[in-house]
Amino acid sequence: MENLQQGVLLSFYTHARARHDGKLVYEWLLEHARHHDIGGGSAFRAICGFGRHGVLREEQFFELADDLAVKVEFLLSEAKAQELLQTVRESGVNAVYAIASASFGILGTG
C-alpha cells in the first residue's frame, strides 16, 4: 500500500466571471496559492447548478460566457490550509469555501 498523507481538501467556489484585483478569482486563487508554496491546485467549471438565490444556471452552446460556478481545489496540510485561508480572507476575495479531512498519496514515479 502506498504511503498516505493526512491533510485536508480545501475548496473555493466562485463565479466564472468574478474578478479580484483585475484577475478572474479562480486564476487569482491559483496564482496566490502558487506564490505561497502550495504544491498544486486545480480549477473546475460547472456545467449546471444553482446557488443561494435558487436560480438554475446551465451551460448552453450559444451562452459560453454564462456565469456558472468554478471550484478551485487544493490538497494540503491543515497548517498550509489555514495559512492560505487567512491570506485569502485578508485579501478580501469574495468566495465560498469548504474544508474536509483527506487522506492522499502519489501513485507512480511522477
Beta strands, then each sheet from edge to edge (+ up, - down):
strand 1: 5-15
strand 2: 19-20
strand 3: 23-24
strand 4: 42-45
strand 5: 48-50
strand 6: 56-58
strand 7: 69-76
strand 8: 96-104
sheet 1: 4+ 7- 1+ 8-
sheet 2: 2+ 3-
sheet 3: 5+ 6-
end
